[in-house]
Amino acid sequence: MFLVHIHIAFIINQKQNTMYIRTKCLLFILLISFVGYAQNDLKYLKQKPPSITPEVFAPDLISKKTEYEFGSVFNKAATAFYYGVDVGGNTEIRYTELVKNKWTKPKTILSNKKFGFNDPFLSPDEKRLYFISQRSLDGKSAKNDHDIWYVEKIGGKWSEPINAGSNINTKNDEYYISFTENGTMYFSSNKRNSANRGQSFDIYSSKYIDGKFQKAVVLSEAINTKYYEADVFIDPKEKYIIFCANRPEGLGRGDLYISFKNADGTWTKSKNMGDKINTKGHELCPFVSADGKYFFYTSNQDIYWVSTEIIEELRK
């Protein structure tokens, strides 16, 4: 009888231990889930996610009534944010990041009184920050045209600016940068300017092979016309491309257009993104977050964001 009591007590104790372990596991899972939700709430400067109606991004913090903000990009984790600002006619690049559950006060990381810096974009490995500038090669003066440059992250600090090279840059203007996941750069240039093209810009791509950008190739007539096409964002998997264009059928001084990749590798004829995005003003600087959830762009001298559901609507 004594042995029976011991056996029963052992079984009860085992059940209690099992329940205790299960309870601890459940609490641990809930804690991890809570931390995950909390971290997600902190992303994108703790802003409430937008719907399919565009909203000003981070009003009075990033988008200020007294400034002109443009050219924005988040890192893949949505915990670091770079953007351009026009300050008295000169442009600079600012930065804010999430540190110990708090976003730092935006600070200027690239600025010069002689020449500007704008259109920031991160390389696929996020070790380089690309931008455009009128900086001369020796860094002592300003040129008449814009080149594409980058700085490298070394020991936690950014290097001096490095020119992207002659396969990208010309004596004309090169604008705005974005990348596919394998490092191909998309950008715009007016190097094909001629008497009958005026100040037209076109969109180009340049593959990145063995650490070097290859000779840039102009995109097809599905994208480029005799009018202005610039400020290009390429989906990392090249499923679609968004860019700014100034065409006769447009709604304003510059509209955002989109084209989708066909199964045979060609692009669909680009189409206006419509009046949900475009206005009588100037829409430019498109960017889609790495998680594919949000579409950012500049309008009325502020940065806006909207759910990428709007892109899927246009795909249909």
C-alpha positions, 0 to 999 in steps of 0.5 A: 500500500505504501508503494502505491501511495509513492507511485501515485505521488510520483505521477502527480509530481510528474504532472505538476512538473509537466504543467509547470514546464508547459506554463513556462514555455507558454509564457516564454512564447508570449514574451517573444511574441510581445517583444516581436510586436513591440519591435514591429511597432517601433519600425518606420519611426513608430508611424501608424501604417497607411491605407491605400490613401496616401498620407504624409510620412512622419509629419513635423518630424521628417516631413516639415512644413518649413522644409522640402524633403525628398529621396527617402530610403529605409534599410531592410529592417526598417530601423534606419532611415535616410532622406534628402532635404533642400536647405536654402537651395542646397541639398543635404542627406539626413539620417535617423535610426532606432537605438534602444527602442528610441529613434534618434533625432535626425542628423545631417550626415552629408552636406557641403556649402559648395555642392549638394548631396541628395537621392540617397539609396542603400546597396543590396548589402547595405554597406554602401550609401549611394547618392548624387552630387555636383561634387568635383572629383577632388572634392574642392568645388562644384561641377555643372552636372551631377554624378552618382557617388557612394560612401562605404561603411568602414568600422561603423563610419562612412568613408569619403565619397567615391565616384561610381565610375565612367560606366555610370557617370558622364559629362551630363547629369546622372540622377537617382539610384536603385538596385536589384537584389543582385546589384544591378543599378538602375538610374537616369541620365540626360546623356542622350540629349540632342536638339530634338530631345531637349532636356530629356532624361532616360532610364538606364541599367548597369550590371555589377560584375566582379566588383565593377559596374558594366557599361550602362544600357538604356531601357526600351521604348516601353519605359523611355520616350522623347520626354522626361523619365527619371527618378527610377525605383526597381523592384529588387526582383525586377517584377516592376519599375516605378519612375517619374515622367513628364508627359503631355497626358500627365496630371501635373509637372511630373507624374509617377508611372509604372511598368511590369515585367512580362514573362519573356523579360520585356516591360509592359508599356508604362502607365500613369499611376493615376490620381490617387498618387499624382496631382497637379504638382510634382510627384517624384522619388519613389521607393518601396520598403524591403518588406513590400508593404509600403510605397514612399514618394515625394509630393508637394515638397513632403514625403508620403507613404501608402500601402503597396496594395495600390501597386497590385491594383495597377497590376490588375 
